[in-house]
Amino acid sequence: MKDKLTLQPASSFPPIVGHEPRILILGSMPGIESLKQQRYYAHPRNAFWPIITSFFGQSVKLDYPQRCDLLIQKRIAVWDVLKSCRRPGSLDQHIETESMVANDFVELLQRHPSIRQIFFNGG
């Protein structure tokens, strides 16, 4: 069993958000590969970017800044529910409940009142 005191807190990234987003897609917390790369959905087996690029008729080979620009152009914002937490590995089921700190959605929604729909990516 891993010593909980040795777990370092994971911290999420700022949102991908343009001027007038209409949709907000929420993940839980970036996985290990995303944290290493400081990019949303960076693990090669994650289906988020292939789904988004396919849905909008774009190449899955777009680089990360182009993918982010695509979301902004389509008025889609992306963020995570958690600002920080402790979690061994990348699985959400291993997030230590007592360590969870939520992002400030009140502030985000006040800054972006154009958001009309919120979707959750995952459980």
C-alpha positions, 0 to 999 in steps of 0.5 A: 500500500502506498504511503498517502503522505508521499503523494504529490498533489496534482493541479489542473490547467487554466481553461481553454476558453475563447471570447464567447463560448457556448459550450463547456466540456468538463473533465475531472483532472488531467492524467499523468501524461497530460500533466507531463505535457501540460496539455488537455487529453494528451494520452495517445489512447484518449479519444477526446481529440479524435472525436472533436476533430472528426466531428468538425471534419478536421485532421486528427494530426492537428497540433495542440495549439490548432486543436485548441484554436478549433475549440475556440472557433467552435465556441467550446470551452474545456476545463476540469472540475478539480483544481487539485487533488491527490491521486496515485496514477491517472484513474479518477476512481483513485482520487482521494476525496479528502484532497479534492479542491474544485475549480471556481465555476461561479467566477468562470460562468460570470466571466463567460455568461455566453455558456449555455450548455455544460457537458461532462467528459467521463464519470 
